[in-house]
């Protein structure tokens, strides 16, 4: 009883014990050096990526829709005939003026000889006509002298007639007077005849000179035919019009070729790049901007160039069947515009065999 009374007098019952762990605040996590180092690495990488982007990506426009282009010259003969000599092989380099092939010149040499003979005959006719002019001119001069002589005789006969008529009838017989009148009339007629003969001689001289001009024209025609025949002979030797490489050779020795037939193609070293950029990439692109050109066939070599010009129209606008956009189901498609890029250095000096149609990736610096 005493113990129970003492317990009631001591106060409220004691609280259960609280653990020491529950009473303490949770411990703070300390930032370790590895986390800080990782954060620094991420920041540095982000900065490098941003610097790389603004230095090597943002100032450039690039495309993989680009190819090497060049003027391909197709070689065709200007005369027909069998090929007697073929001097080139596939993909062979040739220089301007080098012989590519020869066509049999026999027929054309015969025509040249005939034209030369016609020219000689025409020149002979000219000489003959010129000599005839000299002969007829001498005859005309002779006729002019005959006119002068006839006029002198006519004047003398007329003077005799006047003198006989002026004297007394007792001094001159009637027969002498009639004879003087007859001689005056006869000599006057002879003067007229001589004058007509002189005119005829002068006309003959003019005709001879016209014949000389005609013969001269025939000489010019013969010379033209001879020159044409000489050209035909020269055309039997087909020469390279420029430096380049032989491609697409379709002729063999002994084949009969026709005028205008494509025998082979000549690819020069004068090449450039046509890059089809999206129209959204052209806002800052201008002629003269520098370009780095990567050729797929030469991955270890980088070429430099510059923008030459931009085509005045998209590629679709100049296609065989341009698109008709004035329809109800129109869908906007980003167009591509060809851009011509030229190389800074000649390609023949690089020692690399680049050719039209090869794929390239140009990178144009627009800033």
Secondary structure, DSSP 8 states (H G I E B T S, - for coil): -HHHHHHHHT-S-------HHHHS--------HHHHHHHHHHHHHHHHHHHHIIIIITTEEEEEEEEEEEEEEEEE-SS-EEEEEE---TT-EE-TT-EEEEE--HHHHHHHHHHHHHHHHHHHHHHHHHHHHHHHHHHHHHHHHHHHHHHHHHHHHHHHHHHHHHS-TTTS-HHHHHHHHHHHHHHHHHHHHHHHHHHHHHHHHHHHHHHHHHHHHHHHHHHHHHHHHHHHHHHTEEE-SSSEEEES----TT-EE-TT-EEEEEEEEEEEEEEEEEGGG-TT--TT-EEEEEEGGGTT-EEEEEEEEE-SS-TGGGSSS-----STT------EEEEEEEESS-GGGTT----TT-EEEEEEE--
